[in-house]
Amino acid sequence: MKTVYTCFCTDVIHAGHLNIINEARKLGKVIVGCLSDKAAIRYNRFTTIPEDERIKMYGMIDGVDSVVMQNEMLYDDVIESIHPDYVIHGDNWLSGAESVIRSHVVSLLESYGGQVIDIPYTYNEEVRRIDLQLKEKLSMPEYRRKRLRQLISLTPIVKAMEAHSGLTGLLVEKTVIEGENGKLDQFDAMWISSLCDSTAKGKPDIELVDMTSRFRTIEDITEVTTKPIIFDGDTGGLTEHFVYTVRTLERLGVSAVIIEDKTGLKKNSLFGTEVKQTQASIEEFSEKIAAGKKAQLTDDFMIIARIESLILEQGMEDALMRARAFVKAGADGIMIHSRRKEPDEILEFCDRFRAEDKDTPIVVVPTSFNTITESELADHGVNIVIYANQLTRAAFPAMQKTAETILKYHRAKEADDQLMSIKKIITLIDEI
């Protein structure tokens, strides 16, 4: 009997999946692969049901002979072990980012005479409703909030990109590329920066934009996306206020807040010692962390302490002493920052901190030292890398150039080559 293989990563079985199984049964013995949680987060999106439960669910489908785990999004592992005569899939993988997976599978099967079968994608009102339900479920606070901790355990390094509106959130959510060795890659999380949030509102980055306004930005983004959110909490404000911020962020489904150990009027860290900036005492900042941890209601939420010692030229020993104290106070992670062009002092901190603390997540923001790669950072124990302001910085010169072009020619035609079509922008936004 011929062997037919298909791979699922779905949380809910609908008519489209059943159609694939029925078509597969006509060809032979049906084996369903369960795409692992680790592979799924690179390939598509988070699942709401863990892989062991999905294996059981797929095994209960009528017509399925067996279920196996698929650990590689490119099918190498299962094709090598099963050697299926056919791999069957919905024809939605004929185009877009997934087409690279299909091409790879075709090449693997051709080596021994196997064949890919493309089944017309099933899209009816029931399937549409289920897809919308899944998206809504993924965006719910109780699912989104815990996702950052899950990512830290599943991936070598979590990649977070700044978002400051619903549209930039969609860009971060939906941008998928063919990465190394033909694998798909995408961002894991979103960073809501106070700098970018303030800039979008035309305000200086001095904690002038109040938290109520910043919470609205979170709501704009959570309404249209599903990926976990890391919130830039600046100094956290007064300890008495910070505890309420923690509760609100939890309720909104935010995964983590990062607060920096400075006091007084907030100044952007990249100014360093060029402007007067005051670092909070270890005791004062530890009390703020402890109060925030005491106030939080879930185990999922993370409070990450941002250490400014290297920015303010207080030295490596001061940075390490603060890291130890802040972890002891309850911090769920440490962010170390630098404005140097080379990553040397960041790597030294990571190596020395990791030598004595193997578990506490380390966060870095390679804005100045931007030549270092994610894999190099991961080799030094970094868990989260944040691209903190690149979308904002990319948008401003593009908009300015377009405005100048229209002013120069007194019409819009000459600016067309600089613009994305309205149609492409609209396709980024899902129909309701």
C-alpha positions as CSV (number, residue, x, y, z in Angstrom):
1,M,0.0,0.0,0.0
2,K,1.2,3.5,-0.8
3,T,2.0,5.9,2.0
4,V,0.5,9.4,2.1
5,Y,1.8,12.1,4.4
6,T,0.3,15.4,5.4
7,C,1.4,17.9,8.2
8,F,-1.0,19.8,10.5
9,C,-0.2,22.6,13.0
10,T,-3.9,23.5,13.5
11,D,-5.7,23.8,16.9
12,V,-9.1,23.1,15.4
13,I,-10.0,20.5,12.8
14,H,-12.4,21.9,10.1
15,A,-13.7,20.9,6.7
16,G,-10.5,21.8,5.0
17,H,-8.5,19.4,7.0
18,L,-11.1,16.6,6.7
19,N,-11.1,17.1,2.9
20,I,-7.3,16.6,2.8
21,I,-7.6,13.4,4.9
22,N,-10.4,12.1,2.6
23,E,-8.3,12.8,-0.5
24,A,-5.3,11.2,1.1
25,R,-7.3,8.0,1.9
26,K,-7.9,7.5,-1.8
27,L,-4.2,7.2,-2.3
28,G,-3.1,4.9,0.5
29,K,-2.2,4.7,4.2
30,V,-2.5,8.1,5.8
31,I,0.2,9.5,8.2
32,V,-0.4,12.9,9.8
33,G,2.6,14.9,11.0
34,C,2.1,17.2,14.0
35,L,4.4,20.2,13.5
36,S,6.2,20.8,16.8
37,D,5.6,23.9,18.9
38,K,9.2,24.9,18.2
39,A,8.9,24.7,14.5
40,A,5.3,26.2,14.4
41,I,6.5,29.5,15.9
42,R,8.9,30.0,13.0
43,Y,6.5,28.7,10.4
44,N,3.1,30.2,11.2
45,R,1.9,31.3,14.5
46,F,1.6,30.2,18.1
47,T,-0.7,27.3,18.8
48,T,-3.1,27.4,21.7
49,I,-2.9,23.7,22.2
50,P,0.5,22.1,23.0
51,E,2.0,19.5,20.7
52,D,1.2,16.5,22.8
53,E,-2.5,17.3,22.9
54,R,-2.5,18.1,19.2
55,I,-1.0,14.6,18.5
56,K,-3.9,13.0,20.3
57,M,-6.4,15.2,18.5
58,Y,-5.1,14.3,15.1
59,G,-5.0,10.6,15.9
60,M,-8.8,10.7,16.6
61,I,-9.6,11.9,13.0
62,D,-11.4,9.2,11.1
63,G,-9.1,7.9,8.3
64,V,-5.8,8.7,10.0
65,D,-3.7,5.6,10.4
66,S,-0.9,7.1,12.5
67,V,0.5,10.4,13.8
68,V,4.2,11.4,14.0
69,M,6.0,14.4,15.3
70,Q,7.5,16.7,12.6
71,N,10.3,18.7,14.1
72,E,11.5,20.5,10.9
73,M,9.3,22.9,9.0
74,L,11.0,21.8,5.7
75,Y,9.9,18.1,6.2
76,D,13.5,16.7,6.1
77,D,13.1,14.6,9.3
78,V,9.8,12.9,8.3
79,I,10.6,12.4,4.7
80,E,13.9,10.8,5.6
81,S,12.3,8.4,8.1
82,I,8.9,7.7,6.4
83,H,9.8,8.0,2.6
84,P,6.1,8.7,1.8
85,D,5.0,8.1,-1.8
86,Y,2.9,11.3,-1.6
87,V,2.9,14.5,0.4
88,I,-0.5,16.1,0.3
89,H,-1.2,19.7,1.2
90,G,-3.7,22.5,0.5
91,D,-2.8,24.5,-2.6
92,N,-2.3,27.7,-0.5
93,W,1.4,26.8,-0.3
94,L,1.8,27.3,-4.1
95,S,2.4,31.0,-3.5
96,G,3.7,33.3,-0.8
97,A,6.4,32.5,1.8
98,E,5.2,28.9,2.1
99,S,6.1,28.2,-1.5
100,V,9.7,27.7,-0.5
101,I,8.6,24.8,1.7
102,R,6.8,23.2,-1.1
103,S,9.8,23.6,-3.5
104,H,12.0,21.9,-0.9
105,V,9.6,19.0,-0.4
106,V,9.3,18.5,-4.1
107,S,13.1,18.2,-4.3
108,L,13.2,15.7,-1.5
109,L,10.5,13.5,-3.0
110,E,12.0,13.7,-6.5
111,S,15.2,12.0,-5.2
112,Y,13.3,8.7,-4.9
113,G,10.2,9.2,-7.1
114,G,7.7,10.6,-4.6
115,Q,5.1,13.2,-5.5
116,V,3.4,16.3,-4.1
117,I,-0.4,16.5,-4.3
118,D,-1.9,20.0,-4.1
119,I,-5.5,20.0,-2.9
120,P,-7.7,23.1,-3.7
121,Y,-7.8,25.1,-0.4
122,T,-11.2,24.8,1.3
123,Y,-12.5,28.2,2.2
124,N,-16.2,28.5,3.2
125,E,-18.1,30.3,5.9
126,E,-17.4,27.6,8.5
127,V,-13.6,27.7,7.8
128,R,-13.6,31.5,7.8
129,R,-15.4,31.5,11.1
130,I,-13.0,29.0,12.7
131,D,-10.0,31.0,11.4
132,L,-11.3,34.2,13.0
133,Q,-12.1,32.4,16.2
134,L,-8.5,31.0,16.4
135,K,-7.1,34.5,15.8
136,E,-9.3,36.0,18.5
137,K,-8.3,33.2,20.9
138,L,-4.6,33.9,20.2
139,S,-5.1,37.6,20.9
140,M,-6.9,37.1,24.2
141,P,-4.8,38.3,27.2
142,E,-4.6,35.0,28.9
143,Y,-3.0,33.4,25.9
144,R,-0.8,36.3,24.7
145,R,0.5,37.2,28.1
146,K,2.3,33.8,28.7
147,R,3.8,33.6,25.2
148,L,7.1,35.4,25.9
149,R,8.1,32.9,28.6
150,Q,7.1,30.1,26.2
151,L,9.3,31.7,23.4
152,I,12.3,32.0,25.7
153,S,12.1,28.3,26.4
154,L,11.5,27.3,22.7
155,T,13.8,29.4,20.6
156,P,17.6,30.3,20.8
157,I,16.8,34.0,20.9
158,V,13.6,36.0,20.8
159,K,13.5,38.7,18.2
160,A,11.3,41.7,19.1
161,M,10.6,44.6,16.7
162,E,9.2,48.0,17.7
163,A,5.5,48.7,16.9
164,H,3.8,52.0,17.6
165,S,0.4,51.6,15.9
166,G,-2.0,49.0,14.6
167,L,-0.4,49.2,11.2
168,T,3.2,48.7,12.4
169,G,1.9,46.0,14.6
170,L,0.5,44.2,11.5
171,L,3.9,44.6,9.7
172,V,5.7,42.9,12.6
173,E,2.9,40.3,12.8
174,K,2.9,39.4,9.1
175,T,6.4,39.9,7.8
176,V,7.7,36.4,6.9
177,I,10.8,35.8,4.8
178,E,12.8,32.9,3.5
179,G,15.8,32.7,5.8
180,E,18.9,30.6,6.0
181,N,18.8,27.2,4.4
182,G,15.3,27.9,2.9
183,K,13.6,28.1,6.3
184,L,11.0,30.7,7.0
185,D,11.7,33.4,9.6
186,Q,9.7,36.1,11.3
187,F,9.7,38.3,14.4
188,D,8.6,36.7,17.6
189,A,7.4,39.7,19.7
190,M,6.6,43.4,19.6
191,W,8.3,46.2,21.5
192,I,6.2,49.2,22.4
193,S,8.8,51.9,22.9
194,S,8.2,55.1,24.7
195,L,10.5,56.9,22.3
196,C,8.6,55.7,19.2
197,D,5.2,56.2,20.9
198,S,6.2,59.8,21.8
199,T,7.6,60.5,18.4
200,A,4.4,59.2,16.7
201,K,2.5,61.8,18.8
202,G,5.1,64.6,18.0
203,K,6.2,64.7,21.7
204,P,9.7,64.6,23.3
205,D,10.8,61.4,24.9
206,I,10.7,62.6,28.5
207,E,7.7,60.5,29.8
208,L,5.5,63.4,28.7
209,V,2.9,61.0,27.0
210,D,0.8,59.8,29.9
211,M,0.2,56.1,30.6
212,T,-3.5,56.3,29.6
213,S,-2.4,57.4,26.1
214,R,0.2,54.7,25.9
215,F,-2.3,52.0,27.0
216,R,-4.4,53.1,24.0
217,T,-1.5,52.3,21.7
218,I,-1.3,48.8,23.3
219,E,-5.0,48.4,22.6
220,D,-4.7,49.5,19.0
221,I,-2.0,46.8,18.5
222,T,-3.6,44.0,20.5
223,E,-6.8,44.4,18.6
224,V,-5.2,43.4,15.3
225,T,-2.2,41.2,16.3
226,T,-1.5,38.0,18.3
227,K,2.3,38.2,19.1
228,P,3.5,38.9,22.6
229,I,4.2,42.5,23.7
230,I,7.1,43.9,25.7
231,F,6.3,47.3,27.0
232,D,8.9,50.1,27.6
233,G,8.0,51.4,31.1
234,D,10.7,54.0,31.2
235,T,11.6,54.5,34.9
236,G,8.3,53.0,36.0
237,G,7.5,56.3,37.7
238,L,6.7,56.4,41.4
239,T,6.6,53.0,43.1
240,E,3.0,53.7,44.2
241,H,2.1,54.3,40.5
242,F,4.1,51.4,39.1
243,V,2.0,48.8,40.9
244,Y,-1.1,50.0,39.1
245,T,0.8,50.0,35.8
246,V,1.7,46.3,36.3
247,R,-1.9,45.4,37.0
248,T,-3.1,47.3,33.9
249,L,-0.5,45.7,31.6
250,E,-1.4,42.2,32.9
251,R,-5.0,42.9,32.1
252,L,-4.2,44.1,28.6
253,G,-2.3,40.9,27.9
254,V,1.2,42.4,27.8
255,S,3.9,39.8,28.5
256,A,6.6,42.0,30.1
257,V,7.5,45.5,31.2
258,I,11.1,46.8,31.2
259,I,11.9,49.6,33.6
260,E,15.2,51.5,33.9
261,D,17.1,52.3,37.1
262,K,17.1,56.1,36.7
263,T,15.3,58.8,38.6
264,G,14.2,62.3,37.8
265,L,13.2,63.7,34.4
266,K,13.7,60.9,31.9
267,K,16.3,61.5,29.2
268,N,17.0,59.1,26.3
269,S,19.9,56.8,27.3
270,L,21.7,57.3,24.0
271,F,22.6,60.8,25.3
272,G,24.7,59.1,28.0
273,T,26.6,61.5,30.1
274,E,26.1,64.4,27.6
275,V,23.0,65.3,29.6
276,K,22.5,65.1,33.4
277,Q,21.0,61.7,34.2
278,T,20.6,60.3,37.7
279,Q,20.8,56.6,38.5
280,A,18.5,55.3,41.2
281,S,20.1,53.6,44.2
282,I,20.1,49.8,44.2
283,E,17.8,49.8,47.3
284,E,15.3,52.3,45.8
285,F,15.0,50.4,42.5
286,S,14.9,47.0,44.2
287,E,12.0,48.2,46.2
288,K,10.2,49.2,43.0
289,I,10.8,45.8,41.5
290,A,9.6,44.0,44.6
291,A,6.5,46.1,44.8
292,G,5.6,45.4,41.2
293,K,6.1,41.6,41.7
294,K,3.9,41.7,44.7
295,A,1.2,43.5,42.8
296,Q,1.0,41.2,39.8
297,L,-1.7,38.6,39.8
298,T,-0.4,36.1,37.3
299,D,2.7,34.0,37.0
300,D,3.1,34.8,33.3
301,F,3.9,38.5,33.5
302,M,7.6,39.5,33.6
303,I,9.2,42.6,35.1
304,I,12.6,43.2,33.5
305,A,15.2,45.5,35.1
306,R,17.2,47.7,32.7
307,I,20.6,48.6,34.0
308,E,22.1,52.0,32.9
309,S,25.5,51.6,34.5
310,L,27.4,51.2,31.2
311,I,25.5,54.1,29.6
312,L,26.4,56.4,32.5
313,E,30.0,55.1,32.7
314,Q,29.6,53.7,36.2
315,G,31.6,50.6,35.3
316,M,31.1,46.9,34.8
317,E,31.3,46.0,38.5
318,D,28.4,48.4,39.3
319,A,26.4,46.9,36.5
320,L,27.0,43.3,37.8
321,M,26.3,44.3,41.4
322,R,23.0,45.9,40.3
323,A,22.0,42.8,38.2
324,R,22.5,40.5,41.2
325,A,20.5,42.8,43.5
326,F,17.6,43.2,41.0
327,V,17.3,39.5,40.4
328,K,17.3,39.0,44.2
329,A,14.5,41.6,44.4
330,G,12.4,39.5,42.0
331,A,13.3,40.8,38.5
332,D,12.4,38.2,35.8
333,G,15.1,39.4,33.5
334,I,18.0,41.8,33.1
335,M,18.4,44.3,30.2
336,I,21.9,45.6,29.8
337,H,22.4,48.7,27.6
338,S,25.3,50.4,25.9
339,R,25.8,53.3,23.5
340,R,29.2,52.1,22.2
341,K,29.6,51.2,18.6
342,E,31.3,47.9,19.5
343,P,29.5,45.2,21.5
344,D,32.6,44.3,23.7
345,E,31.3,45.6,27.0
346,I,27.9,44.1,26.5
347,L,29.4,40.7,25.7
348,E,31.7,41.0,28.8
349,F,28.7,41.7,31.0
350,C,26.7,38.8,29.5
351,D,29.6,36.3,29.9
352,R,30.3,37.3,33.5
353,F,26.6,37.4,34.4
354,R,26.0,34.0,32.8
355,A,28.9,32.5,34.7
356,E,27.1,33.1,37.9
357,D,23.4,33.0,36.8
358,K,22.5,30.4,34.2
359,D,18.7,31.0,34.1
360,T,17.7,34.7,34.3
361,P,16.9,36.0,30.8
362,I,19.2,38.7,29.4
363,V,17.8,41.4,27.1
364,V,19.9,43.6,24.7
365,V,19.0,46.4,22.4
366,P,21.7,46.6,19.6
367,T,20.9,50.1,18.4
368,S,24.5,51.4,18.5
369,F,26.4,48.1,18.4
370,N,24.4,47.0,15.4
371,T,27.0,44.9,13.6
372,I,26.6,41.9,15.9
373,T,24.2,39.1,14.8
374,E,21.5,37.4,16.8
375,S,23.4,34.1,16.8
376,E,26.5,35.8,18.2
377,L,24.4,37.3,21.0
378,A,22.8,34.0,21.7
379,D,26.3,32.4,22.0
380,H,26.9,34.8,24.9
381,G,23.7,33.9,26.7
382,V,21.3,36.6,25.4
383,N,17.7,35.5,25.3
384,I,15.9,38.5,23.8
385,V,17.1,41.0,21.2
386,I,15.0,44.2,20.7
387,Y,15.1,46.2,17.5
388,A,13.8,49.3,19.4
389,N,13.2,52.0,16.9
390,Q,14.0,50.9,13.3
391,L,10.5,51.2,11.8
392,T,10.1,54.7,13.1
393,R,13.5,55.7,11.8
394,A,12.8,54.2,8.4
395,A,9.4,55.8,8.1
396,F,10.4,59.4,8.8
397,P,12.9,60.0,6.0
398,A,10.6,58.2,3.5
399,M,7.7,60.5,4.5
400,Q,9.9,63.6,4.4
401,K,11.2,62.8,1.0
402,T,7.7,62.3,-0.4
403,A,6.6,65.6,1.1
404,E,9.5,67.4,-0.5
405,T,8.9,65.7,-3.9
406,I,5.3,66.8,-4.0
407,L,6.3,70.4,-3.0
408,K,9.0,70.4,-5.7
409,Y,6.8,69.3,-8.6
410,H,3.5,70.7,-7.4
411,R,1.8,67.3,-8.1
412,A,2.1,63.7,-6.8
413,K,3.2,61.8,-9.9
414,E,6.9,62.0,-9.3
415,A,6.4,60.5,-5.8
416,D,4.7,57.4,-7.1
417,D,7.9,55.3,-7.3
418,Q,8.5,55.9,-3.6
419,L,5.0,54.7,-2.5
420,M,3.4,51.4,-1.8
421,S,0.1,50.9,-3.5
422,I,-3.1,51.4,-1.5
423,K,-4.1,47.8,-2.6
424,K,-1.0,46.3,-1.0
425,I,-1.6,48.2,2.2
426,I,-5.2,47.1,2.3
427,T,-4.2,43.4,1.8
428,L,-2.1,43.7,5.0
429,I,-5.3,44.3,6.9
430,D,-7.6,41.3,7.4
431,E,-11.2,41.6,6.3
432,I,-13.6,41.5,9.2
